[in-house]
Amino acid sequence: SVADSYPLWFAETLEQLRLLLKQAALLLVTTQESINDIADHCGYQGFSTFYRVFKRHYGMAPGQFRAGGTAKQHNAQE
């Protein structure tokens, strides 16, 4: 597997992805920037990939997160 062959690279990549999702979550609750623009800003080539990854990580869609999003909710999901 990739993780076995390149453990440090894999761990760093996962950490980068986690930080990008955290940044996206923060942008969702602190700006009015469109979800598409936030996805693009965080390096996602398409909304569908961002949506799927965000929902898997936070347990809700980006729009749902924004609608009910607070700093407290964001911190609880880390």
DSSP file with accessible surface (Angstrom, degrees, kcal/mol):
  #  RESIDUE AA STRUCTURE BP1 BP2  ACC     N-H-->O    O-->H-N    N-H-->O    O-->H-N    TCO  KAPPA ALPHA  PHI   PSI    X-CA   Y-CA   Z-CA
    1    1 A S     >        0   0   99      0, 0.0     4,-2.0     0, 0.0     5,-0.2   0.000 360.0 360.0 360.0 163.0    0.0    0.0    0.0
    2    2 A V  H  >  +     0   0   77      1,-0.2     4,-2.8     2,-0.2     8,-0.2   0.904 360.0  55.8 -62.3 -41.4    1.0    3.6   -0.4
    3    3 A A  H  4 S+     0   0   32      1,-0.2    -1,-0.2     2,-0.2     7,-0.1   0.865 110.0  45.6 -61.8 -36.2    1.0    4.1    3.4
    4    4 A D  H  4 S+     0   0  132      1,-0.2    -1,-0.2     2,-0.2    -2,-0.2   0.873 117.1  43.6 -74.0 -37.4    3.5    1.2    3.8
    5    5 A S  H  < S+     0   0   81     -4,-2.0    -2,-0.2     1,-0.2    -1,-0.2   0.836 131.9  19.2 -77.4 -34.7    5.8    2.4    1.0
    6    6 A Y  S  X S+     0   0  148     -4,-2.8     4,-2.9    -5,-0.2     5,-0.3  -0.480  70.1 162.0-135.5  65.2    5.8    6.0    1.9
    7    7 A P  H  > S+     0   0   82      0, 0.0     4,-2.5     0, 0.0     5,-0.2   0.885  77.9  44.8 -60.6 -41.8    4.7    6.4    5.5
    8    8 A L  H  > S+     0   0  121      2,-0.2     4,-2.6     1,-0.2     5,-0.2   0.951 115.6  46.8 -68.7 -45.7    6.0    9.9    6.1
    9    9 A W  H  > S+     0   0  139      1,-0.2     4,-2.5     2,-0.2    -1,-0.2   0.923 113.8  49.4 -59.4 -44.3    4.7   11.2    2.8
   10   10 A F  H  X S+     0   0   75     -4,-2.9     4,-2.5    -8,-0.2     5,-0.2   0.936 111.6  47.7 -62.9 -46.0    1.3    9.6    3.5
   11   11 A A  H  X S+     0   0   55     -4,-2.5     4,-2.2    -5,-0.3    -1,-0.2   0.911 113.2  48.4 -62.8 -41.7    1.0   11.0    7.0
   12   12 A E  H  X S+     0   0  105     -4,-2.6     4,-2.4     2,-0.2    -1,-0.2   0.898 110.8  51.0 -66.4 -39.1    2.0   14.5    5.8
   13   13 A T  H  X S+     0   0   36     -4,-2.5     4,-2.4    -5,-0.2    -2,-0.2   0.926 110.2  48.9 -64.5 -44.1   -0.5   14.3    3.0
   14   14 A L  H  X S+     0   0   91     -4,-2.5     4,-2.4     1,-0.2    -2,-0.2   0.906 110.9  50.9 -61.7 -40.1   -3.3   13.3    5.4
   15   15 A E  H  X S+     0   0   85     -4,-2.2     4,-2.5     2,-0.2    -2,-0.2   0.919 109.3  50.5 -64.7 -42.0   -2.4   16.1    7.7
   16   16 A Q  H  X S+     0   0  126     -4,-2.4     4,-2.3     1,-0.2    -2,-0.2   0.917 110.9  49.0 -61.3 -43.1   -2.5   18.6    4.8
   17   17 A L  H  X S+     0   0   73     -4,-2.4     4,-2.2     2,-0.2    -2,-0.2   0.907 110.6  50.5 -63.9 -40.8   -5.9   17.4    3.8
   18   18 A R  H  X S+     0   0   80     -4,-2.4     4,-2.3     1,-0.2    -2,-0.2   0.925 110.8  48.9 -63.3 -41.2   -7.2   17.7    7.4
   19   19 A L  H  X S+     0   0   82     -4,-2.5     4,-2.5     1,-0.2    -2,-0.2   0.887 109.4  52.3 -67.5 -36.9   -5.9   21.2    7.6
   20   20 A L  H  X S+     0   0   54     -4,-2.3     4,-2.5     2,-0.2    -1,-0.2   0.899 109.9  48.9 -65.4 -38.9   -7.5   22.2    4.3
   21   21 A L  H  X S+     0   0    7     -4,-2.2     4,-2.7     2,-0.2    -2,-0.2   0.901 110.3  51.1 -66.8 -38.4  -10.8   20.8    5.6
   22   22 A K  H  X S+     0   0   68     -4,-2.3     4,-2.3     2,-0.2    -2,-0.2   0.924 110.9  48.8 -63.5 -41.7  -10.4   22.7    8.8
   23   23 A Q  H  X S+     0   0   76     -4,-2.5     4,-2.6     2,-0.2    -2,-0.2   0.921 110.9  50.5 -63.4 -42.9   -9.7   25.9    6.8
   24   24 A A  H  X S+     0   0    0     -4,-2.5     4,-2.4     2,-0.2    -2,-0.2   0.924 109.6  50.5 -60.9 -44.7  -12.8   25.2    4.6
   25   25 A A  H  X S+     0   0    0     -4,-2.7     4,-1.6     2,-0.2    -1,-0.2   0.916 110.7  49.4 -61.0 -41.7  -15.0   24.8    7.7
   26   26 A L  H  X S+     0   0   88     -4,-2.3     4,-1.5     1,-0.2    -2,-0.2   0.929 111.1  49.1 -63.9 -43.4  -13.7   28.0    9.1
   27   27 A L  H  X S+     0   0   29     -4,-2.6     4,-1.7     1,-0.2     6,-0.3   0.874 106.8  57.3 -63.4 -36.5  -14.4   29.8    5.8
   28   28 A L  H  < S+     0   0    2     -4,-2.4    -1,-0.2     1,-0.2    -2,-0.2   0.875 115.2  35.2 -61.9 -38.6  -17.9   28.4    5.8
   29   29 A V  H  < S+     0   0   39     -4,-1.6    -1,-0.2    -3,-0.2    -2,-0.2   0.618 124.2  40.5 -94.5 -10.3  -18.8   29.8    9.1
   30   30 A T  H  < S+     0   0   88     -4,-1.5     2,-0.3    -5,-0.2    -2,-0.2   0.489 113.2  42.5-116.5  -5.4  -16.9   33.1    8.9
   31   31 A T     <  -     0   0   40     -4,-1.7    -1,-0.0    -5,-0.2     0, 0.0  -0.882  63.8-135.0-133.5 169.2  -17.5   34.3    5.3
   32   32 A Q        +     0   0  178     -2,-0.3     3,-0.1    -3,-0.0    -4,-0.1   0.195  59.6 137.1-103.7  11.2  -20.2   34.5    2.8
   33   33 A E        -     0   0   66     -6,-0.3    -2,-0.1     1,-0.1     5,-0.0  -0.277  64.5 -99.1 -56.9 142.8  -17.9   33.1    0.1
   34   34 A S     >  -     0   0   50      1,-0.1     4,-2.4     4,-0.0     5,-0.2  -0.266  23.7-120.1 -64.6 153.5  -19.6   30.6   -2.1
   35   35 A I  H  > S+     0   0   35      1,-0.2     4,-2.8     2,-0.2     5,-0.2   0.895 115.7  54.8 -62.1 -38.2  -19.0   26.9   -1.3
   36   36 A N  H  > S+     0   0   96      1,-0.2     4,-2.4     2,-0.2    -1,-0.2   0.917 108.7  47.6 -60.6 -42.7  -17.6   26.5   -4.8
   37   37 A D  H  > S+     0   0   88      2,-0.2     4,-2.9     1,-0.2    -2,-0.2   0.887 111.6  50.3 -66.6 -38.4  -15.1   29.3   -4.2
   38   38 A I  H  X S+     0   0    0     -4,-2.4     4,-2.0     2,-0.2    -2,-0.2   0.933 110.2  50.1 -64.6 -44.0  -14.1   27.8   -0.8
   39   39 A A  H  <>S+     0   0    2     -4,-2.8     5,-2.6     1,-0.2    -2,-0.2   0.936 113.8  45.4 -58.7 -45.8  -13.6   24.4   -2.5
   40   40 A D  H ><5S+     0   0  110     -4,-2.4     3,-1.9     1,-0.2    -2,-0.2   0.927 110.2  53.8 -64.0 -44.3  -11.5   26.0   -5.1
   41   41 A H  H 3<5S+     0   0  109     -4,-2.9    -1,-0.2     1,-0.3    -2,-0.2   0.841 107.8  51.5 -58.8 -34.0   -9.5   28.0   -2.6
   42   42 A C  T 3<5S-     0   0    3     -4,-2.0    -1,-0.3    -5,-0.2    -2,-0.2   0.344 125.7-100.5 -90.2   7.1   -8.8   24.8   -0.6
   43   43 A G  T < 5S+     0   0   53     -3,-1.9     2,-0.4     1,-0.3    -3,-0.2   0.533  72.5 142.9  93.9   6.9   -7.4   23.1   -3.8
   44   44 A Y      < -     0   0   24     -5,-2.6    -1,-0.3    -6,-0.2    -2,-0.1  -0.680  41.8-151.4 -83.9 133.7  -10.4   20.9   -4.8
   45   45 A Q  S    S+     0   0  184     -2,-0.4     2,-0.3     1,-0.1    -1,-0.1   0.704  77.4  21.8 -76.1 -22.3  -10.8   20.7   -8.6
   46   46 A G  S  > S-     0   0   28      1,-0.1     4,-1.8    -7,-0.1     5,-0.2  -0.994  70.3-123.9-147.6 154.3  -14.6   20.2   -8.3
   47   47 A F  H  > S+     0   0   85     -2,-0.3     4,-3.3     1,-0.2     5,-0.2   0.880 107.3  59.9 -62.6 -39.3  -17.4   20.7   -6.0
   48   48 A S  H  > S+     0   0   82      1,-0.2     4,-2.4     2,-0.2    -1,-0.2   0.901 106.4  46.1 -63.1 -39.1  -18.4   17.1   -5.9
   49   49 A T  H  > S+     0   0   52      2,-0.2     4,-2.6     1,-0.2     5,-0.3   0.941 114.9  47.3 -67.1 -45.8  -15.1   15.9   -4.5
   50   50 A F  H  X S+     0   0    0     -4,-1.8     4,-3.0     1,-0.2     5,-0.3   0.943 112.4  50.4 -58.6 -46.9  -15.1   18.6   -1.9
   51   51 A Y  H  X S+     0   0   85     -4,-3.3     4,-2.6     1,-0.2     5,-0.2   0.932 112.4  46.2 -57.1 -48.9  -18.6   17.8   -0.9
   52   52 A R  H  X S+     0   0  125     -4,-2.4     4,-2.2    -5,-0.2    -1,-0.2   0.933 116.4  43.6 -63.4 -46.5  -17.9   14.1   -0.6
   53   53 A V  H  X S+     0   0   35     -4,-2.6     4,-2.2     2,-0.2    -2,-0.2   0.923 115.2  49.0 -67.2 -43.2  -14.7   14.6    1.5
   54   54 A F  H  X S+     0   0    0     -4,-3.0     4,-3.2    -5,-0.3     6,-0.4   0.940 112.4  47.8 -62.1 -46.6  -16.2   17.3    3.7
   55   55 A K  H  X S+     0   0   94     -4,-2.6     4,-2.0    -5,-0.3    -1,-0.2   0.897 111.3  50.8 -64.0 -39.5  -19.3   15.3    4.4
   56   56 A R  H  < S+     0   0  182     -4,-2.2    -1,-0.2    -5,-0.2    -2,-0.2   0.907 117.0  40.5 -63.8 -39.5  -17.3   12.2    5.2
   57   57 A H  H  < S+     0   0   74     -4,-2.2    -2,-0.2    -5,-0.2    -1,-0.2   0.926 128.3  27.5 -76.7 -44.8  -15.1   14.2    7.6
   58   58 A Y  H  < S-     0   0    7     -4,-3.2    -3,-0.2     2,-0.3    -2,-0.2   0.532  98.7-123.1 -99.2  -9.6  -17.7   16.4    9.3
   59   59 A G  S  < S+     0   0   64     -4,-2.0     2,-0.3    -5,-0.4    -4,-0.2   0.636  84.2  66.3  78.6  12.0  -20.8   14.2    9.0
   60   60 A M  S    S-     0   0   41     -6,-0.4    -2,-0.3    -5,-0.1    -1,-0.2  -0.980  89.3 -91.3-158.0 158.4  -22.8   16.8    7.1
   61   61 A A     >  -     0   0    8     -2,-0.3     4,-2.6     1,-0.1     5,-0.2  -0.305  41.2-110.2 -68.3 155.4  -22.8   18.7    3.8
   62   62 A P  H  > S+     0   0    0      0, 0.0     4,-2.6     0, 0.0     5,-0.2   0.890 119.3  51.6 -55.1 -40.7  -20.9   22.0    3.6
   63   63 A G  H  > S+     0   0   36      2,-0.2     4,-2.5     1,-0.2     5,-0.2   0.887 110.2  48.3 -65.3 -37.8  -24.2   23.9    3.3
   64   64 A Q  H  > S+     0   0  112      2,-0.2     4,-2.1     1,-0.2    -1,-0.2   0.907 110.7  51.6 -66.4 -41.5  -25.6   22.2    6.4
   65   65 A F  H  X S+     0   0    0     -4,-2.6     4,-0.8     1,-0.2    -2,-0.2   0.933 112.1  46.4 -59.7 -45.4  -22.4   23.0    8.3
   66   66 A R  H  < S+     0   0   60     -4,-2.6     3,-0.4     1,-0.2    -2,-0.2   0.919 110.6  52.4 -63.6 -44.4  -22.7   26.6    7.2
   67   67 A A  H  < S+     0   0   92     -4,-2.5    -1,-0.2     1,-0.2    -2,-0.2   0.878 128.1  21.1 -62.5 -38.3  -26.4   26.9    8.1
   68   68 A G  H  < S+     0   0   47     -4,-2.1    -1,-0.2    -5,-0.2    -2,-0.2   0.292  97.9 131.5-109.8   8.3  -25.8   25.5   11.6
   69   69 A G     <  +     0   0   18     -4,-0.8     2,-0.3    -3,-0.4    -3,-0.1  -0.409  22.2 160.5 -75.2 133.0  -22.1   26.3   11.9
   70   70 A T     >  -     0   0   74     -2,-0.2     4,-2.6     1,-0.1     5,-0.2  -0.924  53.7-106.5-135.8 164.4  -20.7   28.0   14.8
   71   71 A A  H  > S+     0   0   68     -2,-0.3     4,-2.7     1,-0.2     5,-0.2   0.903 122.4  55.0 -59.4 -36.2  -17.1   28.2   16.1
   72   72 A K  H  > S+     0   0  175      2,-0.2     4,-2.0     1,-0.2    -1,-0.2   0.939 108.9  46.1 -63.8 -44.3  -18.1   25.8   18.9
   73   73 A Q  H  > S+     0   0   41      2,-0.2     4,-1.2     1,-0.2    -1,-0.2   0.926 112.2  52.1 -63.8 -42.2  -19.4   23.3   16.4
   74   74 A H  H >< S+     0   0   10     -4,-2.6     3,-0.7     1,-0.2     4,-0.3   0.939 110.6  47.0 -59.8 -46.8  -16.3   23.7   14.3
   75   75 A N  H >< S+     0   0   98     -4,-2.7     3,-1.1     1,-0.2    -1,-0.2   0.866 107.6  56.9 -65.8 -34.3  -14.0   23.1   17.3
   76   76 A A  H 3< S+     0   0   78     -4,-2.0    -1,-0.2     1,-0.2    -2,-0.2   0.771 103.5  54.9 -69.1 -22.8  -16.0   20.0   18.3
   77   77 A Q  T <<        0   0   73     -4,-1.2    -1,-0.2    -3,-0.7    -2,-0.2   0.459 360.0 360.0 -90.5  -2.6  -15.5   18.4   14.9
   78   78 A E    <         0   0  108     -3,-1.1    -3,-0.0    -4,-0.3   -60,-0.0  -0.260 360.0 360.0 -68.5 360.0  -11.6   18.6   15.0
